[in-house]
Amino acid sequence: MSANIGFRLPRIWLPRHDLDLRKWAVVACDQYTSEPAYWHDVEAEVGDAPSTLHLIFPEVYLGSADAAARIGRIQDSMRQYLSAGLLVEHDGAVYVERTIDGRVRRGMMLEIDLEHYDFDPASTSLVRPTEGTIVARLAPRIEIRRDAELELPHVLVLIDDPADSVIGPIAAARGALNRLYETDLMRGGGHVAGYAIDDALAARAMQALDALADPAAFALRHGVAEGTPPILFAVGDGNHSLATAKTLWNRVRATVGSDAPSRYALVEVMNIHDAALEFSPIHRLLFGVSTDVRAALSAAFGARLACLDVASAAAMRERLRTVRGRGHAAGLVGPGQRYSVVEVAQPQAATGVGTFQPFIDELIARGGAREVDYIHGDDVLEQQSTAAADRIGFHLDAVAKDELLGLVVRGGPLPRKTFSMGEAHEKRFYIEARRIRGGVARP
């Protein structure tokens, strides 16, 4: 494979050194979508201080009446921050260390070439989604990005690097690197620091990435047929943000030229083998439930379904642990303080989400529930599911991270929201930005 196909070293804009970084950095916009109180607290903490809060659209507000005005304010704030010199340009890759819950997670900022990314379910591109993309969900994101000066990434992409050849040497040299930023993060987000990667280390990392993309080495790693198109970057978090960037690039590529900044997207690259990276489940919360969901499950799965009521949420979680690996199981929470475990024998899907998501979609399509939200955290699911009589929560398992890439290579993207790279407070916080309009063209 030719050198550096699918990525390049980034040109990044960082907050000015005298800004309050604790107020500057806020969590990914697609988190806490059923908890407006979280975002109200963030707004109170940030106030009018310079912050990425003023540069993003928290998705809890996507359906609000002032959505269009909010987008206008975001784009105005981007222009104001640039003109006021609140952002400073840095040319080159950045090493990121995120410390949270006693673990240190390591990553590297790169620019992904959208010419090598395809979110179609049948994609064989070098950059590929791990989960299905809901095309209908792109429209509001497109409106936000279309006239934006900057992108602020919460996209995390995974590399399959068992030898830790890409990020490992950079982490080992961290003590000699120039620190670009460091701050505690608000609301339990832990701590983050970013370091400039020198030219020699960056060149070594680029060579290591090229080696990971070698088709023969890829086929050997995954036990697939020689000639199977390799995945270099598997999109773990932020797939809809990256799909938005790709959709807009497809629209303008014929008129802006192949070197336009919108051809690329800024992401954080992480090694799926990083011991600090943990996968968590994404649960489902149904609103406006107007039918007996347990009876509907029984009708859908017939004799393959077993349903057992239990006394508490703790008993439900324990029961789920004991039945893991024996078909697919889910916990049901609600209505009220009712808890159950449902088990489906001989499942036809590869994952539990693949078994239960089609049922949920069909239930909504038939009017048995109004809508579904995707919830991070067992406690949050239980609190939200029992907060109203017309709610039901589905407590689901996550896919194991050592199984993820093999499942994608063999079967394509998994169902949407199959897993989460950590809980909500562990998600990426915005620090860096990248210009996608205007500015000086790259050499």
Wavefront OBJ file of the C-alpha trace (Angstrom):
o trace
v 0.000 0.000 0.000
v 1.302 3.487 -0.820
v 2.461 5.610 2.067
v -0.060 7.545 4.129
v -3.222 6.641 2.220
v -6.331 7.574 4.174
v -4.785 10.012 6.657
v -2.351 12.860 7.142
v -0.789 14.879 9.928
v -3.217 17.539 11.124
v -3.266 21.290 11.365
v -5.058 22.024 14.635
v -6.384 25.101 16.411
v -5.985 25.057 20.188
v -7.401 27.340 22.880
v -5.125 30.207 23.844
v -2.935 29.336 26.823
v -4.528 31.889 29.171
v -8.089 30.545 28.812
v -9.765 28.513 31.556
v -9.555 25.052 30.019
v -11.913 23.515 32.559
v -14.635 25.766 31.176
v -13.373 25.440 27.625
v -13.719 21.627 27.446
v -17.191 20.062 27.435
v -18.248 16.500 26.710
v -19.351 15.185 23.305
v -22.607 16.726 22.097
v -24.363 13.352 21.702
v -24.170 12.490 25.399
v -26.829 12.952 28.134
v -29.565 13.333 25.522
v -32.241 12.304 28.051
v -30.789 14.433 30.840
v -31.291 18.141 30.094
v -30.316 18.898 33.690
v -26.746 17.857 32.872
v -26.486 20.448 30.108
v -28.209 23.100 32.233
v -25.523 22.552 34.877
v -22.785 22.839 32.251
v -24.288 26.093 31.006
v -24.352 27.452 34.548
v -20.717 26.475 35.132
v -19.466 27.924 31.841
v -21.522 31.121 31.755
v -20.154 33.548 29.169
v -16.569 32.266 29.396
v -14.895 31.117 26.162
v -15.940 27.499 25.783
v -16.559 24.796 23.240
v -20.080 24.766 24.689
v -20.713 27.829 22.502
v -19.292 26.032 19.435
v -21.337 22.805 19.524
v -24.995 21.781 19.449
v -25.841 19.509 22.408
v -28.211 16.990 20.894
v -30.580 17.189 23.831
v -31.758 20.403 22.085
v -32.105 19.010 18.547
v -35.895 19.150 18.633
v -36.136 22.548 20.309
v -38.014 25.478 18.785
v -34.871 27.637 18.754
v -32.710 25.089 16.899
v -32.117 27.328 13.871
v -31.217 30.315 16.038
v -28.897 28.125 18.103
v -27.062 27.034 14.943
v -26.652 30.676 13.942
v -25.179 31.519 17.352
v -22.735 28.622 17.101
v -21.467 29.739 13.723
v -21.207 33.366 14.901
v -19.218 32.256 17.945
v -16.761 30.375 15.742
v -16.072 33.506 13.706
v -15.796 35.653 16.824
v -13.358 33.276 18.526
v -11.141 33.223 15.439
v -11.186 36.987 14.955
v -10.484 37.603 18.657
v -7.450 35.311 18.606
v -8.866 32.872 21.154
v -7.571 29.965 19.057
v -3.914 29.382 18.193
v -2.741 27.238 15.286
v -0.587 24.149 15.805
v 0.828 22.228 12.848
v 1.351 18.535 13.475
v 0.059 15.507 15.329
v -0.944 15.693 18.995
v -0.613 12.907 21.552
v -3.558 12.837 23.988
v -3.592 11.277 27.458
v -6.961 10.958 29.181
v -6.908 9.919 32.833
v -10.220 8.724 34.211
v -11.309 6.327 36.941
v -7.700 5.317 37.574
v -6.968 4.485 33.926
v -4.827 6.342 31.367
v -6.207 6.184 27.836
v -3.867 7.156 24.994
v -4.638 8.577 21.581
v -3.286 10.620 18.676
v -4.953 13.363 16.665
v -4.888 12.845 12.891
v -6.837 13.995 9.855
v -8.844 11.281 8.100
v -9.192 11.498 4.318
v -12.920 11.279 3.587
v -12.137 9.916 0.132
v -11.241 6.688 1.934
v -14.331 6.567 4.165
v -17.663 5.062 3.181
v -20.510 4.472 5.633
v -22.533 2.288 3.288
v -23.328 -1.085 4.947
v -21.455 -2.852 2.144
v -18.399 -0.625 2.501
v -14.932 -2.056 1.901
v -13.185 1.265 2.448
v -10.014 1.791 4.468
v -11.978 3.864 6.993
v -15.159 2.028 7.929
v -17.989 2.326 10.472
v -18.377 -0.357 13.123
v -22.100 0.372 13.499
v -24.944 1.192 11.159
v -25.522 4.800 10.131
v -29.011 6.287 10.381
v -29.032 8.530 7.318
v -32.141 10.377 8.568
v -30.149 11.555 11.593
v -27.617 13.405 9.428
v -29.871 16.292 8.355
v -29.572 18.458 11.504
v -25.836 17.774 11.723
v -25.437 18.856 8.101
v -27.190 22.135 8.888
v -24.746 22.755 11.737
v -21.604 21.926 9.744
v -22.521 23.421 6.370
v -21.585 27.039 7.157
v -19.319 26.360 10.124
v -15.763 27.721 10.160
v -14.534 24.991 12.483
v -15.047 21.354 13.295
v -14.622 20.179 16.851
v -14.109 16.422 16.902
v -15.533 13.854 19.247
v -14.844 11.119 16.692
v -12.742 8.231 18.036
v -11.370 5.758 15.508
v -9.779 2.433 16.377
v -6.686 0.765 14.978
v -5.927 -2.929 15.397
v -2.341 -2.717 16.648
v -1.497 -5.656 18.939
v 2.186 -4.678 19.056
v 1.337 -1.053 19.980
v 3.606 0.094 17.166
v 1.818 3.383 16.446
v 1.028 5.064 19.754
v 3.308 3.065 22.080
v 6.616 4.718 21.058
v 5.014 8.160 21.411
v 3.712 7.365 24.889
v 7.154 6.075 25.901
v 8.698 9.411 24.846
v 6.027 11.558 26.478
v 8.435 13.039 29.043
v 10.436 14.669 26.247
v 7.446 16.087 24.368
v 6.223 19.680 24.527
v 2.963 19.887 26.491
v 0.337 21.882 24.597
v -2.485 21.780 27.152
v -3.532 20.127 30.404
v -6.657 20.425 32.510
v -9.081 18.712 34.826
v -12.415 18.084 33.146
v -15.783 19.085 34.560
v -18.455 16.819 35.995
v -16.420 13.670 36.593
v -14.602 13.735 33.263
v -11.191 13.152 34.800
v -8.064 14.785 33.397
v -6.639 15.348 29.912
v -3.316 16.522 28.506
v -2.060 17.003 24.959
v 1.531 16.928 23.703
v 3.152 17.930 20.414
v 4.565 14.900 18.600
v 7.983 15.666 17.108
v 8.790 14.997 13.459
v 10.770 11.776 14.038
v 8.059 10.179 16.187
v 5.347 11.316 13.782
v 7.198 9.755 10.824
v 7.596 6.501 12.755
v 3.885 6.459 13.586
v 2.934 7.078 9.955
v 5.092 4.162 8.823
v 3.525 1.923 11.460
v 0.041 2.885 10.279
v 0.979 2.063 6.696
v 2.165 -1.359 7.860
v -1.160 -2.029 9.624
v -2.979 -1.320 6.364
v -0.973 -3.891 4.406
v -3.597 -6.274 2.943
v -1.577 -9.456 3.502
v -0.786 -8.585 7.127
v -4.413 -7.630 7.718
v -5.707 -10.938 6.310
v -3.279 -12.861 8.521
v -4.285 -10.956 11.662
v -7.982 -11.646 11.161
v -7.862 -15.081 9.581
v -9.685 -13.947 6.442
v -9.045 -14.710 2.798
v -6.070 -13.091 1.158
v -7.248 -10.058 -0.784
v -9.925 -9.105 1.762
v -10.028 -5.272 1.794
v -8.348 -4.119 5.017
v -9.783 -1.786 7.621
v -7.172 0.642 8.900
v -9.481 2.917 10.891
v -12.685 1.540 12.426
v -14.988 4.315 13.600
v -15.808 3.624 17.243
v -17.466 6.859 18.412
v -18.928 9.733 16.412
v -19.863 7.812 13.277
v -22.736 10.191 12.494
v -20.423 13.197 12.795
v -17.986 11.611 10.358
v -20.839 10.593 8.049
v -22.003 14.218 8.091
v -18.553 15.392 7.010
v -18.504 12.777 4.248
v -21.969 13.743 2.976
v -21.003 17.403 2.728
v -17.705 16.549 1.054
v -19.557 14.533 -1.587
v -21.746 17.558 -2.292
v -18.900 20.071 -2.788
v -15.958 18.013 -4.041
v -16.591 18.835 -7.710
v -16.508 22.589 -7.095
v -13.914 23.159 -4.346
v -10.983 21.062 -5.533
v -9.290 17.979 -4.127
v -7.151 19.898 -1.608
v -10.068 21.657 0.112
v -9.993 21.390 3.914
v -13.472 19.844 3.894
v -11.988 16.708 2.310
v -10.559 15.788 5.729
v -11.908 15.357 9.232
v -10.051 15.625 12.530
v -10.272 12.514 14.718
v -8.564 10.906 17.687
v -6.974 7.551 16.874
v -6.830 4.889 19.602
v -5.521 1.332 19.730
v -8.335 -1.132 20.377
v -5.837 -3.147 22.436
v -5.216 -0.261 24.869
v -5.868 -1.793 28.307
v -7.537 1.428 29.465
v -10.160 1.289 26.716
v -13.320 -0.374 27.973
v -16.511 -1.099 26.062
v -19.851 -0.431 27.723
v -23.393 -1.287 26.643
v -25.818 1.237 25.210
v -29.280 0.619 26.585
v -32.638 1.505 25.017
v -35.322 3.659 26.617
v -38.791 3.596 25.069
v -41.106 6.582 25.534
v -44.858 6.678 25.027
v -45.300 2.936 25.496
v -48.948 1.993 24.924
v -48.768 -1.794 24.799
v -47.605 -4.715 26.940
v -44.001 -4.998 25.782
v -43.469 -8.385 27.437
v -46.485 -9.811 25.612
v -45.249 -8.275 22.364
v -41.853 -9.923 22.864
v -43.546 -13.261 23.437
v -45.543 -12.856 20.246
v -42.444 -11.902 18.277
v -40.115 -14.672 19.457
v -42.613 -17.405 20.321
v -41.322 -20.492 22.089
v -37.728 -19.235 21.867
v -38.488 -16.543 24.462
v -38.379 -17.002 28.228
v -39.386 -14.149 30.561
v -38.684 -14.091 34.302
v -39.773 -11.318 36.668
v -37.251 -10.500 39.402
v -37.442 -8.465 42.591
v -35.098 -5.574 41.863
v -32.706 -3.930 39.438
v -29.801 -5.603 41.238
v -31.435 -9.023 40.837
v -32.012 -8.273 37.145
v -28.344 -7.431 36.577
v -27.219 -10.549 38.457
v -29.566 -12.745 36.433
v -28.206 -11.240 33.205
v -24.679 -12.149 34.286
v -25.646 -15.760 34.915
v -27.351 -16.269 31.539
v -24.670 -14.541 29.443
v -23.508 -16.764 26.608
v -26.720 -18.809 26.599
v -28.503 -17.102 23.735
v -29.308 -13.401 23.894
v -30.793 -11.750 26.971
v -32.034 -8.316 27.969
v -33.309 -6.772 31.163
v -36.648 -4.964 31.094
v -37.175 -2.037 33.464
v -40.693 -0.671 33.987
v -43.363 0.314 33.834
v -42.897 1.491 37.364
v -40.740 -0.689 39.620
v -41.083 -3.859 37.550
v -37.957 -5.758 36.499
v -37.673 -8.775 34.203
v -35.102 -10.745 32.259
v -36.011 -12.006 28.800
v -33.936 -14.667 27.047
v -34.060 -15.559 23.350
v -32.764 -19.022 22.476
v -31.157 -19.794 19.116
v -30.779 -16.127 18.101
v -30.347 -15.423 14.420
v -28.314 -12.229 14.902
v -24.652 -12.048 15.914
v -25.275 -9.709 18.866
v -27.947 -9.025 21.460
v -28.586 -5.617 19.941
v -29.098 -7.336 16.592
v -31.768 -9.490 18.219
v -33.694 -6.807 20.115
v -33.288 -3.650 17.986
v -35.490 -4.908 15.113
v -38.198 -5.721 17.657
v -37.965 -2.185 19.068
v -38.093 -0.633 15.592
v -41.149 -2.703 14.694
v -42.864 -1.846 17.985
v -42.486 1.867 17.265
v -43.541 1.440 13.636
v -46.771 -0.222 14.795
v -47.515 2.505 17.338
v -46.717 0.468 20.456
v -44.230 3.150 21.563
v -43.569 6.714 20.467
v -39.772 6.868 20.296
v -36.515 5.389 21.578
v -33.454 6.989 23.137
v -30.021 5.479 23.674
v -28.802 5.485 27.269
v -25.325 5.142 28.755
v -25.142 3.747 32.267
v -27.176 1.170 34.188
v -28.230 3.622 36.877
v -29.374 6.222 34.347
v -31.475 3.633 32.534
v -33.138 2.525 35.762
v -33.835 6.090 36.887
v -35.248 7.160 33.541
v -37.283 3.987 32.967
v -39.099 4.253 36.298
v -39.718 8.009 36.063
v -43.006 7.694 34.136
v -45.673 5.042 33.612
v -45.300 5.013 29.805
v -41.605 4.084 29.719
v -39.792 0.774 29.334
v -36.026 0.309 29.461
v -34.057 -2.417 27.667
v -30.858 -3.273 29.547
v -28.462 -4.715 26.929
v -24.960 -6.188 26.855
v -22.049 -4.653 24.954
v -20.064 -6.521 22.339
v -16.638 -7.588 23.630
v -13.928 -5.364 22.201
v -11.767 -8.320 21.161
v -14.665 -9.515 18.968
v -15.534 -6.173 17.362
v -13.284 -5.942 14.326
v -13.727 -9.596 13.412
v -17.506 -9.149 13.434
v -17.248 -6.066 11.201
v -14.779 -7.669 8.783
v -16.970 -10.743 8.337
v -20.457 -9.278 8.560
v -20.266 -5.538 7.984
v -21.330 -2.814 10.431
v -23.143 -3.920 13.563
v -26.592 -2.526 14.399
v -26.562 1.112 15.441
v -25.606 1.844 19.035
v -24.329 -1.685 19.717
v -21.599 -0.582 22.113
v -20.013 2.448 23.703
v -16.348 3.176 24.293
v -16.855 3.893 27.978
v -19.697 5.520 29.875
v -20.990 9.021 29.125
v -18.536 10.850 31.418
v -15.643 8.998 29.722
v -16.489 10.278 26.256
v -14.252 12.683 24.407
v -14.202 16.265 25.649
v -13.705 18.989 23.057
v -10.312 20.716 23.193
v -8.943 20.874 19.645
v -10.569 22.412 16.586
v -9.830 22.418 12.872
v -10.678 24.941 10.176
v -12.926 23.563 7.460
v -13.621 26.879 5.696
v -11.337 29.744 4.817
v -7.830 29.935 6.209
v -4.601 29.301 4.308
v -4.414 26.347 1.946
v -2.050 23.549 2.943
v 1.097 23.094 0.877
l 1 2 3 4 5 6 7 8 9 10 11 12 13 14 15 16 17 18 19 20 21 22 23 24 25 26 27 28 29 30 31 32 33 34 35 36 37 38 39 40 41 42 43 44 45 46 47 48 49 50 51 52 53 54 55 56 57 58 59 60 61 62 63 64 65 66 67 68 69 70 71 72 73 74 75 76 77 78 79 80 81 82 83 84 85 86 87 88 89 90 91 92 93 94 95 96 97 98 99 100 101 102 103 104 105 106 107 108 109 110 111 112 113 114 115 116 117 118 119 120 121 122 123 124 125 126 127 128 129 130 131 132 133 134 135 136 137 138 139 140 141 142 143 144 145 146 147 148 149 150 151 152 153 154 155 156 157 158 159 160 161 162 163 164 165 166 167 168 169 170 171 172 173 174 175 176 177 178 179 180 181 182 183 184 185 186 187 188 189 190 191 192 193 194 195 196 197 198 199 200 201 202 203 204 205 206 207 208 209 210 211 212 213 214 215 216 217 218 219 220 221 222 223 224 225 226 227 228 229 230 231 232 233 234 235 236 237 238 239 240 241 242 243 244 245 246 247 248 249 250 251 252 253 254 255 256 257 258 259 260 261 262 263 264 265 266 267 268 269 270 271 272 273 274 275 276 277 278 279 280 281 282 283 284 285 286 287 288 289 290 291 292 293 294 295 296 297 298 299 300 301 302 303 304 305 306 307 308 309 310 311 312 313 314 315 316 317 318 319 320 321 322 323 324 325 326 327 328 329 330 331 332 333 334 335 336 337 338 339 340 341 342 343 344 345 346 347 348 349 350 351 352 353 354 355 356 357 358 359 360 361 362 363 364 365 366 367 368 369 370 371 372 373 374 375 376 377 378 379 380 381 382 383 384 385 386 387 388 389 390 391 392 393 394 395 396 397 398 399 400 401 402 403 404 405 406 407 408 409 410 411 412 413 414 415 416 417 418 419 420 421 422 423 424 425 426 427 428 429 430 431 432 433 434 435 436 437 438 439 440 441 442 443
